[in-house]
Amino acid sequence: MLKKRLFTPGPTSVPEDVLLEMAQPIIHHRTDEFIKIAEEVFKDLKYVFQTENDVFILASSGTGAMEASIVNLFSPGDKIIVIVGGKFGERWFELGKTYGLNVIPLNIAWGKFFNTEEVEKVLKENPDTKGVLCTLCETSTGTHFDIESIGKIVSKLPQTVVIVDTISSLGAIPCYTDKWNLDVVVTGSQKAFMLPPGLAFISVSQKAWSFIEKSKLPKYYFDLKRYKKVLEKNDFPFTMAVSLVIGLKKSLNMLKQITLEKIWQEHHVRAEATRNAFKKLGLKLFSESPSDAVTAILLPEGVDGEKLCKLIRTKYGISIAGGQDKAKGKIIRISHLGWQDEFDVLTAISSVCIGLETMGYKLPVEEGIKEAISILFKQDN
């Protein structure tokens, strides 16, 4: 029997304890029992978001929370600046266009780092900008963006909010919502939260609420005023994904017990081990500013990344991600998110080496693994 292992940047592996919680008999979502669970979940979400502001739960993927942030904060014709450095920056752009916003793209080559001075420059040229939309970890390229600096810039502009996609990064790498002056932060359940897909989370600052009060875009299911109205009762305006929320209670409890700081450090060490191992193998990173959430590796000339991913998934049960759009077939992406340990890192690296060798590209596997081990098992980790 083939054991399946997930190293994709979503969905990620779910701990057995969380799966068992979700396997319990379903309960009704309008009962005191479920409301009590929701109360604990709302409180613990604030810890992961590092915020004192409202955090809402939506029964959707992370894209639902992205859309919710657009329709709740803006009106037709509003000007927004979107940092586009990959597939998910493009998603912000597409959502803005869909709802009739005046979208100014700040385009960055895939995998490249960008200077936040560019944001200041564009904002000065467009003083009527209502929002800056960006991504903490651009999942399609494995790139980390300096969101803290953007938050600092936008915080000085009372007429502008900053909205951040942290779908593949919140809970895995540092993100201080309040300290960094982030007005709206969105994320999803199937990444560092160690849950199946199906839930999205969105935090909203007091500054953002002033925008919500003036928004004229149409909304119904994603109307955050509806969610705000029942939040004080720890309730939801529509039917919630009960089993997922029950699993969320368990996963949040696990994150709290480990502590965010330790989890961030674990992700950093595993990412460093992966990056250094592939460098030792003679391969290059795709990103100039690699994220600790997911590592993107540039494949050797002539190696088809799609075929490589399919080979190791079907033959060995190990799922890694390939490239998207312009990076399709050129890169592979290995996630460090969710329920992983040091030996998972070694498994992921080994599987890529074995797959490449099967395709006729031999690597010094022992050197790469030895490099990873030297980082993963340092006594001070």
Secondary structure, DSSP 8 states (H G I E B T S, - for coil): ----EE-SSSS----HHHHHHHTS----TTSHHHHHHHHHHHHHHHHHHT-SSEEEEESS-HHHHHHHHHHHH--TT-EEEEEESSHHHHHHHHHHHHTT-EEEEEE--TT----THHHHHHHHH-TT--EEEEESEETTTTEE--HHHHHHHHHT-TT-EEEEE-TTTBTTB---TTTTT-SEEEEETTSTT---S--EEEEE-HHHHHHHTT--S--STT-HHHHHHHHTTT--SS---HHHHHHHHHHHHHHHHH-HHHHHHHHHHHHHHHHHHHHHTT-EES-SSB-SSEEEEE--TT--HHHHHHHHHHHH-EE-EE--GGGTTTEEEEE--SS--HHHHHHHHHHHHHHHHHTT----HHHHHHHHHHHHT-TT-
